[in-house]
């Protein structure tokens, strides 16, 4: 059965995590700033609903990837607190996921905005 107290409590935990990432991760704050600018550009730049939805979805993917990267880094810091070449590789690979999502979002963003800029 659905328990509203449990749901609200779980939502609170999620918000705590989001606040932590906001406070602790400069790259997340930068990406949120970029996302807000892009959303405003899409809103005022004449994107249709489908284009705007795709843009928002890609921005969410980038932010979610950044959060997952932070999770990986924090988990590895707990499991293996001393520097290790293997841990460095895993952290680098985790960061590369964010990079790939970011480049993909940039490419799609360019493709979405160019026709509206040219007009």
NORJO-V629899 format. One record per pair of residues at least 24 apart in sequence whose C-alpha atoms are under 8 Angstrom apart, sorted by the first residue. I is the first residue (numbers start at 0). J is the second residue. Records with the same first field share a line. If there is no record, write none. Layout:
BEGIN
I=J  J
END
This chain:
BEGIN
20=66  69
24=69
26=65
27=62  65  66
30=61  62
31=62
34=58
41=112
44=112  115  116
45=115
46=111  112  115
50=111
54=104  107  108
57=100  104
58=104
60=100
61=97  100  101  104
64=96  97  100
65=94  97
68=93  94  96  97
END
